[in-house]
Amino acid sequence: MKASKEGLEVQIQTLLDSGEHEDSPLSAPLRELWTAHQDLARRIDRISHISDGFQSLAKQREQSLTERLNKQLRQLEKVARISDRYQNMMRDLNEALREASTHDALTGLANRRLLVEKLKKEVERYARYQRPFSIAMLDVDHFKGINDRYGHEVGDGALIEIARVLDAEIRENDLCGRWGGEEFLILLPETGDQAAGLVMERVRNAVERLTIRVQDESVYMTVSIGVAEHRKESSYSDTISRADHALLVAKRGGRNQLSTATD
């Protein structure tokens, strides 16, 4: 079809160039029509070039837009990964801060703050349901002598080992914490003083069997324990004071023993 069209155009151009039919009444209109045709063809050709250029530019813009979009998506993915890592870091940091605020840095046991929170809740539960609970106060016998003879590093190691034994020997629902220095407090929910005494006697025996090696020397330790059951109309401070008094009785009685509050 294209070849036929081109052949016709060649014939018309040849005919007009020959001048053989200049006297024909159709010659002038044919020449005008041919001129108009060529002008239209040039316009169409120019429009085609413009259209091709526009399509090329549109394609380039589309590619550029796609590239920018892909780049932005990659940046968003990177930001999302950074955000996920940041959130994980913040969660770990919050957990570490929470752990640091409620646990003793040396032994890993509950600290005084957490113990007091649990004691308050236990007193509230006692007031509401009359469920018994007991408190045990433990003190490492002659601990100052260990620090003076072997140094504070050995003393710290001894406290860590004692804490490990206490945590292993108490029951699942009991809470053991470091009250301060070489003194520990154990909260025993749902437990009267007699049952608490049995648990703490097991703890005392376990500590007595504990051996710490300092170079070629074996160091043995013992604990004195005071137990008190919470009473009606008492505060947690009252119960701690009674357990502390029972601990003093155990120390005065020769140490490495358990005493239960009777007052």
C-alpha positions in Angstrom: 0.0 0.0 0.0 2.8 2.4 0.9 4.7 1.5 -2.3 1.6 2.2 -4.4 1.1 5.5 -2.8 4.7 6.5 -3.3 4.5 5.4 -7.0 1.4 7.6 -7.5 3.2 10.6 -6.0 6.1 10.0 -8.3 3.8 9.9 -11.3 2.1 13.1 -10.3 5.4 14.9 -9.6 6.7 13.7 -13.0 3.6 14.8 -14.8 3.7 18.3 -13.3 7.4 18.7 -13.9 7.1 17.7 -17.6 4.8 20.6 -18.4 3.0 18.5 -21.1 -0.5 19.3 -19.9 -0.1 22.9 -19.0 -2.9 23.9 -21.3 -5.3 21.4 -19.6 -8.0 23.0 -17.4 -7.1 20.4 -14.8 -3.4 21.4 -14.6 -3.8 24.4 -12.3 -6.1 22.7 -9.8 -3.9 19.6 -9.8 -0.8 21.7 -9.1 -2.6 23.5 -6.2 -3.9 20.1 -4.9 -0.4 18.7 -5.2 1.1 21.7 -3.3 -1.6 21.4 -0.6 -0.9 17.7 -0.4 2.9 18.2 0.1 2.2 20.9 2.7 -0.1 18.6 4.5 2.4 15.8 4.3 5.1 18.1 5.8 2.7 19.1 8.6 1.9 15.5 9.3 5.5 14.6 9.3 6.3 17.4 11.7 3.4 16.4 13.9 4.7 12.8 13.9 8.2 14.0 14.9 6.6 16.2 17.7 4.5 13.2 18.7 7.5 10.9 18.8 9.4 13.4 20.8 6.5 13.9 23.2 6.2 10.1 23.6 9.9 9.8 24.1 9.8 12.6 26.7 6.8 11.0 28.4 8.6 7.7 28.5 11.7 9.3 30.0 9.5 11.1 32.5 7.7 7.9 33.3 11.1 6.1 33.7 12.4 8.9 35.8 9.2 8.9 38.0 9.5 5.1 38.4 13.2 5.5 39.4 12.3 8.2 41.9 9.5 6.1 43.2 11.7 3.1 43.5 14.3 5.2 45.3 11.8 6.6 47.7 10.5 3.0 48.3 14.0 1.9 49.1 14.5 4.8 51.4 11.2 4.0 53.1 12.2 0.4 53.6 15.5 1.6 55.0 13.7 3.9 57.4 11.3 1.1 58.4 14.2 -1.2 59.1 15.9 1.5 61.2 12.6 2.2 63.0 12.2 -1.6 63.7 15.8 -1.7 65.1 15.2 1.4 67.1 11.9 0.1 68.6 13.7 -3.2 69.5 16.5 -1.2 71.1 14.0 0.9 73.0 12.1 -2.2 74.1 15.3 -3.8 75.3 16.4 -0.6 77.0 13.0 -0.3 78.8 13.2 -3.9 79.9 16.8 -3.3 81.1 15.7 -0.1 83.0 12.7 -1.9 84.5 15.0 -4.8 85.5 17.5 -2.3 87.0 14.8 -0.5 88.9 13.4 -3.7 90.5 16.4 -6.0 90.9 19.6 -5.9 92.8 22.6 -5.3 90.5 24.9 -7.7 92.3 22.8 -10.8 93.0 20.0 -10.4 90.4 17.4 -10.9 93.1 14.5 -8.5 93.8 15.6 -5.3 95.4 14.0 -3.5 98.3 11.7 -1.5 96.0 10.2 -4.5 94.4 9.9 -6.3 97.8 8.0 -3.4 99.3 5.6 -3.3 96.3 4.9 -7.0 96.6 4.5 -6.7 100.4 1.9 -4.0 100.0 -0.1 -6.1 97.5 0.1 -9.1 99.8 -1.2 -7.0 102.8 -4.1 -5.8 100.5 -4.9 -9.4 99.6 -4.8 -10.4 103.2 -7.3 -7.6 104.1 -9.6 -8.7 101.3 -9.5 -12.5 101.5 -7.8 -13.2 104.8 -5.2 -15.3 103.1 -2.1 -15.8 105.3 1.5 -14.9 104.4 4.8 -14.9 106.2 8.1 -13.0 106.0 11.5 -14.4 106.6 14.6 -12.2 107.3 18.0 -13.8 106.7 21.4 -12.4 107.7 24.7 -14.0 106.7 26.6 -14.8 109.9 30.0 -13.1 110.4 30.0 -11.7 106.9 32.2 -8.7 107.9 34.9 -11.2 108.8 34.8 -12.6 105.3 35.2 -9.2 103.8 38.0 -8.3 106.2 39.9 -11.5 105.6 39.4 -12.2 101.9 38.4 -8.8 100.5 35.2 -7.3 99.2 35.5 -9.1 95.8 35.3 -12.5 97.6 32.5 -11.1 99.8 30.5 -10.1 96.7 31.1 -13.6 95.2 29.8 -15.1 98.5 26.6 -13.1 98.3 26.0 -14.1 94.7 26.4 -17.8 95.7 24.1 -17.4 98.7 21.5 -15.6 96.5 21.7 -18.5 94.0 21.0 -21.0 96.8 18.2 -19.0 98.2 16.5 -18.7 94.8 16.9 -22.4 94.1 15.5 -23.6 97.5 12.4 -21.4 97.9 9.1 -22.4 96.3 7.9 -21.2 92.9 5.5 -18.6 94.4 7.9 -17.3 97.0 9.9 -14.1 96.4 13.4 -13.7 97.5 15.2 -10.3 97.5 18.2 -8.5 98.8 17.1 -6.2 101.6 20.4 -4.6 102.0 24.1 -5.5 102.6 24.2 -9.2 103.6 20.5 -9.2 104.6 17.8 -10.9 102.6 14.0 -11.0 102.8 11.8 -13.8 101.6 8.1 -13.3 101.1 6.0 -16.5 101.4 2.4 -16.1 100.2 -0.3 -18.5 101.3 1.9 -19.6 104.1 1.6 -19.6 107.9 4.7 -19.4 110.2 5.0 -23.1 110.7 5.1 -24.0 107.0 7.4 -21.0 106.4 9.7 -22.4 109.1 10.0 -25.7 107.2 10.9 -23.9 104.0 13.4 -21.7 105.7 15.0 -24.6 107.5 15.6 -26.2 104.2 17.2 -22.9 103.0 19.4 -22.7 106.1 20.6 -26.3 105.6 21.4 -25.6 101.9 23.5 -22.5 102.8 25.3 -24.5 105.5 26.3 -27.0 102.8 27.6 -24.3 100.5 31.4 -24.1 100.0 33.3 -21.3 98.4 36.9 -21.8 97.2 39.4 -19.0 97.8 42.6 -20.2 96.3 43.4 -23.4 98.2 41.1 -22.5 101.1 37.4 -23.5 101.5 35.1 -20.9 103.0 31.9 -22.0 104.7 29.0 -19.8 105.6 25.8 -19.9 107.6 22.7 -17.7 107.9 20.5 -16.8 110.8 16.7 -16.5 110.0 13.8 -14.9 111.6 10.2 -15.7 110.5 7.0 -13.9 111.2 3.4 -14.5 110.0 1.4 -11.4 109.1 -1.3 -10.5 111.6 -4.6 -8.8 111.4 -4.6 -5.0 111.6 -0.8 -5.0 111.1 1.1 -3.2 108.4 3.9 -4.8 106.3 6.3 -2.8 108.3 5.0 -4.3 111.5 5.5 -7.8 110.2 9.0 -7.0 109.0 9.8 -5.6 112.5 8.6 -8.9 114.1 10.6 -11.0 111.6 13.7 -8.8 112.3 13.2 -9.2 116.0 13.0 -13.0 115.5 16.2 -12.8 113.5 17.9 -11.0 116.4 16.8 -13.8 118.7 18.4 -16.4 116.3 21.7 -14.4 116.3 21.7 -14.2 120.1 21.0 -17.9 120.3 24.2 -18.8 118.6 23.5 -18.0 114.9 23.0 -20.6 112.1 19.5 -21.2 113.3 15.9 -20.2 112.8 13.6 -18.3 115.2 9.9 -17.7 114.7 8.2 -14.6 116.1 5.7 -15.4 118.9 4.6 -12.0 120.0 
